[in-house]
Amino acid sequence: MRKALLYGLWLLMCLVIVGAFLWAPIAKGFLGESSRILFFHVPMAWTAFLAFIAAGIWSLLYLIRGRGVAHDHAALAAVELGLVFCLLATVTGAMWAKTMWGAFWNWDPRQISITFALLFYGAYLALRSSVPDPQVERVLGAAYAVFGLVMAPFLFFVAPRLVFSLHPQPVLNTQGKVEMESRMLWVLAASSLAFTCLFVWLLGLRRRMLALADRIEES
């Protein structure tokens, strides 16, 4: 069953790639084929945000449910993967900015906020690696990640909207109406689902690796 789901994930990824480059039309107002990168940039950013929120929830469970190590493993794995997706979103966003705005870095609010997200969760890993006592490391890491339940929504959704941004408008406008061609919307939704499933699969692998490392260290 697990293997069938994995094959389904890779099939979905292949369909997203084909849809992004061959089926979905080019968005109006974008230079060349640059709009196609958004089918990967936006889902990566979404998955990073999802990972950071999941890390905060697992950390909260670790603190209030007897400090189960499994919850800590899940939180740590989620932050690690969230940083990977966040970095990929930053890189793809910079590539798009170079095409549209002429430079990889333009001091756009979204560029600044996602950079702060990278720094914030990078500091989480630095904090954990600096504490020699595993129990203290888990408690401090959990408290930090719980604070991320406030920081992540602020950095991803609030801060970028506090000032004017060159970034394209969201899919939904202020009236709650979809402002995207239907084929583009289908590909974007499928890509978001695919990257979310990829995160879940990688999370399971990383959790098992952390649990195995603990058993080896204890033996």
CYANA upper distance limits for C-alpha pairs under 8 A (distance plus 0.5 A):
  1 MET  CA      5 LEU  CA      6.85
  2 ARG  CA      6 LEU  CA      6.76
  3 LYS  CA      7 TYR  CA      6.74
  4 ALA  CA      8 GLY  CA      6.64
  5 LEU  CA      9 LEU  CA      6.68
  6 LEU  CA     10 TRP  CA      6.95
  7 TYR  CA     11 LEU  CA      6.62
  8 GLY  CA     12 LEU  CA      6.62
  9 LEU  CA     13 MET  CA      6.74
  9 LEU  CA    194 ALA  CA      7.04
  9 LEU  CA    197 CYS  CA      7.45
  9 LEU  CA    198 LEU  CA      7.67
 10 TRP  CA     14 CYS  CA      6.69
 11 LEU  CA     15 LEU  CA      6.73
 12 LEU  CA     16 VAL  CA      6.65
 12 LEU  CA    190 ALA  CA      8.09
 12 LEU  CA    194 ALA  CA      6.76
 13 MET  CA     17 ILE  CA      6.81
 13 MET  CA    191 SER  CA      7.70
 13 MET  CA    194 ALA  CA      6.47
 14 CYS  CA     18 VAL  CA      6.74
 15 LEU  CA     19 GLY  CA      6.37
 16 VAL  CA     20 ALA  CA      6.37
 16 VAL  CA    187 VAL  CA      6.63
 16 VAL  CA    190 ALA  CA      6.94
 16 VAL  CA    191 SER  CA      6.18
 16 VAL  CA    194 ALA  CA      8.45
 17 ILE  CA     21 PHE  CA      6.80
 18 VAL  CA     22 LEU  CA      6.04
 18 VAL  CA     23 TRP  CA      7.40
 19 GLY  CA     23 TRP  CA      5.07
 19 GLY  CA     24 ALA  CA      6.31
 19 GLY  CA    187 VAL  CA      6.58
 20 ALA  CA     24 ALA  CA      6.07
 20 ALA  CA     36 ARG  CA      6.53
 20 ALA  CA     39 PHE  CA      6.92
 20 ALA  CA    184 MET  CA      8.31
 20 ALA  CA    187 VAL  CA      6.81
 21 PHE  CA     36 ARG  CA      7.16
 23 TRP  CA    183 ARG  CA      7.87
 24 ALA  CA    183 ARG  CA      5.76
 24 ALA  CA    184 MET  CA      5.61
 24 ALA  CA    187 VAL  CA      7.52
 25 PRO  CA    183 ARG  CA      7.81
 25 PRO  CA    184 MET  CA      7.29
 26 ILE  CA     30 PHE  CA      8.22
 26 ILE  CA     33 GLU  CA      6.86
 26 ILE  CA     35 SER  CA      6.67
 26 ILE  CA     36 ARG  CA      7.49
 27 ALA  CA     35 SER  CA      6.28
 30 PHE  CA     34 SER  CA      6.78
 30 PHE  CA     35 SER  CA      6.49
 30 PHE  CA    100 MET  CA      7.63
 31 LEU  CA     35 SER  CA      8.14
 31 LEU  CA     99 THR  CA      7.57
 31 LEU  CA    100 MET  CA      6.82
 34 SER  CA     38 LEU  CA      8.35
 34 SER  CA     96 TRP  CA      6.77
 34 SER  CA     99 THR  CA      7.45
 34 SER  CA    100 MET  CA      8.20
 35 SER  CA     39 PHE  CA      8.29
 35 SER  CA     96 TRP  CA      8.50
 36 ARG  CA     40 PHE  CA      8.34
 37 ILE  CA     41 HIS  CA      6.58
 37 ILE  CA     92 THR  CA      7.52
 37 ILE  CA     96 TRP  CA      7.47
 38 LEU  CA     42 VAL  CA      6.05
 39 PHE  CA     43 PRO  CA      7.31
 39 PHE  CA    187 VAL  CA      7.46
 39 PHE  CA    188 LEU  CA      5.78
 39 PHE  CA    191 SER  CA      7.06
 40 PHE  CA     44 MET  CA      6.59
 40 PHE  CA     89 ALA  CA      8.43
 40 PHE  CA     92 THR  CA      8.37
 40 PHE  CA    188 LEU  CA      8.48
 40 PHE  CA    191 SER  CA      7.39
 41 HIS  CA     45 ALA  CA      6.79
 41 HIS  CA     88 LEU  CA      8.05
 41 HIS  CA     89 ALA  CA      5.52
 41 HIS  CA     90 THR  CA      8.46
 41 HIS  CA     92 THR  CA      6.17
 41 HIS  CA     93 GLY  CA      6.79
 42 VAL  CA     46 TRP  CA      6.66
 42 VAL  CA     89 ALA  CA      7.68
 42 VAL  CA    192 SER  CA      8.27
 43 PRO  CA     47 THR  CA      6.48
 43 PRO  CA    188 LEU  CA      7.91
 43 PRO  CA    191 SER  CA      6.74
 43 PRO  CA    192 SER  CA      5.02
 43 PRO  CA    195 PHE  CA      6.89
 43 PRO  CA    196 THR  CA      8.46
 44 MET  CA     48 ALA  CA      6.66
 44 MET  CA     85 PHE  CA      5.84
 44 MET  CA     86 CYS  CA      7.21
 44 MET  CA     88 LEU  CA      7.29
 44 MET  CA     89 ALA  CA      5.81
 44 MET  CA    192 SER  CA      8.15
 44 MET  CA    195 PHE  CA      7.27
 45 ALA  CA     49 PHE  CA      6.80
 45 ALA  CA     85 PHE  CA      7.12
 45 ALA  CA     86 CYS  CA      6.31
 45 ALA  CA     89 ALA  CA      5.78
 46 TRP  CA     50 LEU  CA      6.68
 46 TRP  CA    192 SER  CA      7.84
 47 THR  CA     51 ALA  CA      6.54
 47 THR  CA     82 GLY  CA      7.56
 47 THR  CA     85 PHE  CA      7.13
 47 THR  CA    192 SER  CA      8.06
 47 THR  CA    195 PHE  CA      7.01
 47 THR  CA    196 THR  CA      6.23
 47 THR  CA    199 PHE  CA      7.65
 48 ALA  CA     52 PHE  CA      6.78
 48 ALA  CA     81 LEU  CA      8.00
 48 ALA  CA     82 GLY  CA      4.80
 48 ALA  CA     83 LEU  CA      7.23
 48 ALA  CA     84 VAL  CA      8.24
 48 ALA  CA     85 PHE  CA      5.64
 48 ALA  CA     86 CYS  CA      5.64
 49 PHE  CA     53 ILE  CA      6.74
 49 PHE  CA     82 GLY  CA      7.54
 49 PHE  CA     86 CYS  CA      8.44
 49 PHE  CA    152 ALA  CA      7.14
 49 PHE  CA    153 PRO  CA      8.28
 49 PHE  CA    156 PHE  CA      7.74
 50 LEU  CA     54 ALA  CA      6.56
 50 LEU  CA     82 GLY  CA      8.26
 51 ALA  CA     55 ALA  CA      6.62
 51 ALA  CA     78 ALA  CA      5.61
 51 ALA  CA     79 VAL  CA      6.85
 51 ALA  CA     81 LEU  CA      7.50
 51 ALA  CA     82 GLY  CA      5.45
 51 ALA  CA    199 PHE  CA      8.28
 52 PHE  CA     56 GLY  CA      6.86
 52 PHE  CA     78 ALA  CA      7.00
 52 PHE  CA     79 VAL  CA      6.27
 52 PHE  CA     82 GLY  CA      6.45
 52 PHE  CA    145 ALA  CA      8.34
 52 PHE  CA    148 GLY  CA      7.58
 52 PHE  CA    149 LEU  CA      8.12
 52 PHE  CA    152 ALA  CA      7.29
 53 ILE  CA     57 ILE  CA      6.84
 53 ILE  CA    148 GLY  CA      7.73
 53 ILE  CA    149 LEU  CA      6.27
 53 ILE  CA    152 ALA  CA      7.54
 54 ALA  CA     58 TRP  CA      6.65
 54 ALA  CA     75 ALA  CA      7.52
 54 ALA  CA     78 ALA  CA      7.21
 55 ALA  CA     59 SER  CA      6.51
 55 ALA  CA     74 ALA  CA      7.46
 55 ALA  CA     75 ALA  CA      4.55
 55 ALA  CA     76 LEU  CA      7.39
 55 ALA  CA     77 ALA  CA      8.44
 55 ALA  CA     78 ALA  CA      5.83
 55 ALA  CA     79 VAL  CA      6.53
 55 ALA  CA    145 ALA  CA      6.83
 55 ALA  CA    146 VAL  CA      8.28
 56 GLY  CA     60 LEU  CA      6.65
 56 GLY  CA     75 ALA  CA      7.40
 56 GLY  CA    142 ALA  CA      7.89
 56 GLY  CA    145 ALA  CA      5.26
 56 GLY  CA    146 VAL  CA      4.92
 56 GLY  CA    147 PHE  CA      7.85
 56 GLY  CA    148 GLY  CA      6.59
 56 GLY  CA    149 LEU  CA      6.02
 57 ILE  CA     61 LEU  CA      6.78
 57 ILE  CA     75 ALA  CA      8.38
 57 ILE  CA    146 VAL  CA      7.42
 57 ILE  CA    149 LEU  CA      8.18
 58 TRP  CA     62 TYR  CA      6.63
 58 TRP  CA     71 HIS  CA      5.80
 58 TRP  CA     72 ASP  CA      7.31
 58 TRP  CA     74 ALA  CA      7.07
 58 TRP  CA     75 ALA  CA      5.86
 59 SER  CA     63 LEU  CA      6.84
 59 SER  CA     71 HIS  CA      7.04
 59 SER  CA     72 ASP  CA      6.69
 59 SER  CA     75 ALA  CA      6.33
 59 SER  CA    141 GLY  CA      8.31
 59 SER  CA    142 ALA  CA      4.97
 59 SER  CA    143 ALA  CA      7.57
 59 SER  CA    145 ALA  CA      6.76
 59 SER  CA    146 VAL  CA      6.59
 60 LEU  CA     64 ILE  CA      6.80
 60 LEU  CA    142 ALA  CA      7.25
 60 LEU  CA    143 ALA  CA      8.15
 60 LEU  CA    146 VAL  CA      6.50
 61 LEU  CA     65 ARG  CA      6.02
 61 LEU  CA     67 ARG  CA      8.03
 61 LEU  CA     71 HIS  CA      7.21
 62 TYR  CA     66 GLY  CA      7.18
 62 TYR  CA     67 ARG  CA      4.84
 62 TYR  CA     68 GLY  CA      6.07
 62 TYR  CA     69 VAL  CA      7.83
 62 TYR  CA     71 HIS  CA      5.85
 62 TYR  CA     72 ASP  CA      6.65
 62 TYR  CA    142 ALA  CA      7.59
 63 LEU  CA     67 ARG  CA      5.79
 63 LEU  CA    139 VAL  CA      7.72
 63 LEU  CA    142 ALA  CA      7.47
 63 LEU  CA    143 ALA  CA      8.41
 67 ARG  CA     71 HIS  CA      8.12
 67 ARG  CA     72 ASP  CA      8.37
 68 GLY  CA     72 ASP  CA      7.43
 69 VAL  CA     73 HIS  CA      6.71
 70 ALA  CA     74 ALA  CA      6.75
 70 ALA  CA    207 ARG  CA      8.42
 70 ALA  CA    211 ALA  CA      8.17
 71 HIS  CA     75 ALA  CA      6.71
 72 ASP  CA     76 LEU  CA      6.61
 72 ASP  CA    138 ARG  CA      7.07
 72 ASP  CA    142 ALA  CA      7.73
 73 HIS  CA     77 ALA  CA      6.55
 73 HIS  CA    207 ARG  CA      6.19
 73 HIS  CA    210 LEU  CA      6.81
 73 HIS  CA    211 ALA  CA      7.71
 74 ALA  CA     78 ALA  CA      6.52
 74 ALA  CA    203 LEU  CA      7.83
 74 ALA  CA    207 ARG  CA      6.35
 75 ALA  CA     79 VAL  CA      6.78
 75 ALA  CA    142 ALA  CA      8.24
 75 ALA  CA    145 ALA  CA      8.37
 76 LEU  CA     80 GLU  CA      6.75
 77 ALA  CA     81 LEU  CA      6.68
 77 ALA  CA    203 LEU  CA      6.55
 77 ALA  CA    206 ARG  CA      6.36
 77 ALA  CA    207 ARG  CA      6.68
 78 ALA  CA     82 GLY  CA      6.30
 78 ALA  CA    203 LEU  CA      6.94
 79 VAL  CA     83 LEU  CA      6.60
 79 VAL  CA    121 TYR  CA      7.35
 80 GLU  CA     84 VAL  CA      7.07
 81 LEU  CA     85 PHE  CA      6.82
 81 LEU  CA    199 PHE  CA      7.72
 81 LEU  CA    202 LEU  CA      8.30
 81 LEU  CA    203 LEU  CA      7.84
 82 GLY  CA     86 CYS  CA      6.39
 83 LEU  CA     87 LEU  CA      6.44
 83 LEU  CA    118 LEU  CA      6.89
 83 LEU  CA    121 TYR  CA      7.51
 83 LEU  CA    122 GLY  CA      7.94
 84 VAL  CA     88 LEU  CA      6.75
 85 PHE  CA     89 ALA  CA      6.56
 86 CYS  CA     90 THR  CA      6.65
 86 CYS  CA    114 ILE  CA      7.87
 86 CYS  CA    117 ALA  CA      8.47
 86 CYS  CA    118 LEU  CA      7.33
 87 LEU  CA     91 VAL  CA      6.69
 87 LEU  CA    118 LEU  CA      7.73
 88 LEU  CA     92 THR  CA      6.58
 89 ALA  CA     93 GLY  CA      6.39
 90 THR  CA     94 ALA  CA      6.61
 90 THR  CA    111 GLN  CA      7.83
 90 THR  CA    114 ILE  CA      7.52
 90 THR  CA    115 THR  CA      8.16
 91 VAL  CA     95 MET  CA      6.78
 92 THR  CA     96 TRP  CA      6.77
 93 GLY  CA     97 ALA  CA      6.59
 93 GLY  CA    111 GLN  CA      8.48
 94 ALA  CA     98 LYS  CA      6.64
 94 ALA  CA    103 ALA  CA      8.34
 94 ALA  CA    104 PHE  CA      5.09
 94 ALA  CA    105 TRP  CA      6.97
 95 MET  CA     99 THR  CA      7.17
 95 MET  CA    104 PHE  CA      6.73
 96 TRP  CA    100 MET  CA      6.70
 96 TRP  CA    104 PHE  CA      8.32
 97 ALA  CA    101 TRP  CA      5.69
 97 ALA  CA    102 GLY  CA      7.19
 97 ALA  CA    103 ALA  CA      6.64
 97 ALA  CA    104 PHE  CA      5.96
 97 ALA  CA    105 TRP  CA      7.70
 97 ALA  CA    106 ASN  CA      8.23
 98 LYS  CA    102 GLY  CA      5.07
 98 LYS  CA    103 ALA  CA      4.73
 98 LYS  CA    104 PHE  CA      5.07
 98 LYS  CA    105 TRP  CA      8.21
 99 THR  CA    103 ALA  CA      7.98
101 TRP  CA    106 ASN  CA      8.14
105 TRP  CA    111 GLN  CA      8.01
106 ASN  CA    111 GLN  CA      8.24
107 TRP  CA    111 GLN  CA      6.92
107 TRP  CA    112 ILE  CA      6.82
108 ASP  CA    112 ILE  CA      6.81
108 ASP  CA    165 SER  CA      6.41
108 ASP  CA    166 LEU  CA      7.05
108 ASP  CA    167 HIS  CA      7.91
109 PRO  CA    113 SER  CA      6.53
109 PRO  CA    159 ALA  CA      7.69
109 PRO  CA    160 PRO  CA      5.28
109 PRO  CA    161 ARG  CA      8.12
109 PRO  CA    163 VAL  CA      7.68
109 PRO  CA    164 PHE  CA      8.20
109 PRO  CA    165 SER  CA      6.52
110 ARG  CA    114 ILE  CA      6.57
110 ARG  CA    156 PHE  CA      8.21
110 ARG  CA    159 ALA  CA      8.31
110 ARG  CA    160 PRO  CA      5.45
110 ARG  CA    165 SER  CA      7.96
110 ARG  CA    167 HIS  CA      7.80
111 GLN  CA    115 THR  CA      6.71
112 ILE  CA    116 PHE  CA      6.83
113 SER  CA    117 ALA  CA      6.80
113 SER  CA    155 LEU  CA      5.73
113 SER  CA    156 PHE  CA      7.25
113 SER  CA    159 ALA  CA      7.08
113 SER  CA    160 PRO  CA      6.99
114 ILE  CA    118 LEU  CA      6.82
114 ILE  CA    155 LEU  CA      7.24
114 ILE  CA    156 PHE  CA      7.36
115 THR  CA    119 LEU  CA      6.81
116 PHE  CA    120 PHE  CA      6.43
116 PHE  CA    155 LEU  CA      7.91
117 ALA  CA    121 TYR  CA      6.71
117 ALA  CA    152 ALA  CA      7.60
117 ALA  CA    155 LEU  CA      7.01
118 LEU  CA    122 GLY  CA      6.27
119 LEU  CA    123 ALA  CA      6.53
120 PHE  CA    124 TYR  CA      7.19
121 TYR  CA    125 LEU  CA      7.23
122 GLY  CA    126 ALA  CA      6.85
123 ALA  CA    127 LEU  CA      6.42
124 TYR  CA    128 ARG  CA      6.85
124 TYR  CA    141 GLY  CA      6.99
124 TYR  CA    144 TYR  CA      7.28
124 TYR  CA    145 ALA  CA      7.87
125 LEU  CA    129 SER  CA      6.67
126 ALA  CA    130 SER  CA      6.70
127 LEU  CA    131 VAL  CA      7.31
127 LEU  CA    137 GLU  CA      8.29
127 LEU  CA    140 LEU  CA      8.39
127 LEU  CA    141 GLY  CA      7.62
128 ARG  CA    137 GLU  CA      5.75
128 ARG  CA    138 ARG  CA      7.88
128 ARG  CA    140 LEU  CA      7.95
128 ARG  CA    141 GLY  CA      6.52
129 SER  CA    137 GLU  CA      8.30
131 VAL  CA    136 VAL  CA      7.58
131 VAL  CA    137 GLU  CA      5.97
132 PRO  CA    137 GLU  CA      7.74
133 ASP  CA    137 GLU  CA      6.53
134 PRO  CA    138 ARG  CA      6.71
135 GLN  CA    139 VAL  CA      6.90
136 VAL  CA    140 LEU  CA      6.57
137 GLU  CA    141 GLY  CA      6.40
138 ARG  CA    142 ALA  CA      6.44
139 VAL  CA    143 ALA  CA      6.73
140 LEU  CA    144 TYR  CA      6.69
141 GLY  CA    145 ALA  CA      6.63
142 ALA  CA    146 VAL  CA      6.63
143 ALA  CA    147 PHE  CA      6.97
144 TYR  CA    148 GLY  CA      7.09
145 ALA  CA    149 LEU  CA      7.53
146 VAL  CA    150 VAL  CA      8.30
147 PHE  CA    151 MET  CA      7.02
148 GLY  CA    152 ALA  CA      5.96
149 LEU  CA    153 PRO  CA      7.50
150 VAL  CA    154 PHE  CA      6.92
151 MET  CA    155 LEU  CA      6.49
152 ALA  CA    156 PHE  CA      6.48
153 PRO  CA    157 PHE  CA      6.03
153 PRO  CA    158 VAL  CA      7.28
154 PHE  CA    158 VAL  CA      5.15
154 PHE  CA    159 ALA  CA      6.25
155 LEU  CA    159 ALA  CA      5.82
155 LEU  CA    160 PRO  CA      7.62
156 PHE  CA    160 PRO  CA      7.45
157 PHE  CA    161 ARG  CA      7.49
158 VAL  CA    162 LEU  CA      7.14
159 ALA  CA    163 VAL  CA      8.47
160 PRO  CA    165 SER  CA      7.71
161 ARG  CA    165 SER  CA      7.84
169 GLN  CA    173 ASN  CA      8.09
171 VAL  CA    178 VAL  CA      6.20
171 VAL  CA    179 GLU  CA      5.93
171 VAL  CA    180 MET  CA      6.75
172 LEU  CA    176 GLY  CA      5.86
172 LEU  CA    177 LYS  CA      5.85
172 LEU  CA    178 VAL  CA      5.25
172 LEU  CA    179 GLU  CA      6.52
173 ASN  CA    177 LYS  CA      6.13
173 ASN  CA    178 VAL  CA      7.20
173 ASN  CA    179 GLU  CA      7.29
180 MET  CA    184 MET  CA      7.06
180 MET  CA    185 LEU  CA      6.58
181 GLU  CA    185 LEU  CA      6.71
182 SER  CA    186 TRP  CA      6.70
183 ARG  CA    187 VAL  CA      6.80
184 MET  CA    188 LEU  CA      6.56
185 LEU  CA    189 ALA  CA      6.54
186 TRP  CA    190 ALA  CA      6.58
187 VAL  CA    191 SER  CA      6.46
188 LEU  CA    192 SER  CA      6.62
189 ALA  CA    193 LEU  CA      6.76
190 ALA  CA    194 ALA  CA      6.59
191 SER  CA    195 PHE  CA      6.63
192 SER  CA    196 THR  CA      6.59
193 LEU  CA    197 CYS  CA      6.65
194 ALA  CA    198 LEU  CA      6.60
195 PHE  CA    199 PHE  CA      6.63
196 THR  CA    200 VAL  CA      6.88
197 CYS  CA    201 TRP  CA      6.72
198 LEU  CA    202 LEU  CA      6.63
199 PHE  CA    203 LEU  CA      6.37
200 VAL  CA    204 GLY  CA      6.85
201 TRP  CA    205 LEU  CA      7.06
202 LEU  CA    206 ARG  CA      6.63
203 LEU  CA    207 ARG  CA      6.55
204 GLY  CA    208 ARG  CA      6.83
205 LEU  CA    209 MET  CA      6.82
206 ARG  CA    210 LEU  CA      6.74
207 ARG  CA    211 ALA  CA      6.70
208 ARG  CA    212 LEU  CA      6.56
209 MET  CA    213 ALA  CA      6.63
210 LEU  CA    214 ASP  CA      6.79
211 ALA  CA    215 ARG  CA      6.89
212 LEU  CA    216 ILE  CA      6.71
213 ALA  CA    217 GLU  CA      6.65
214 ASP  CA    218 GLU  CA      6.67
215 ARG  CA    219 SER  CA      6.66
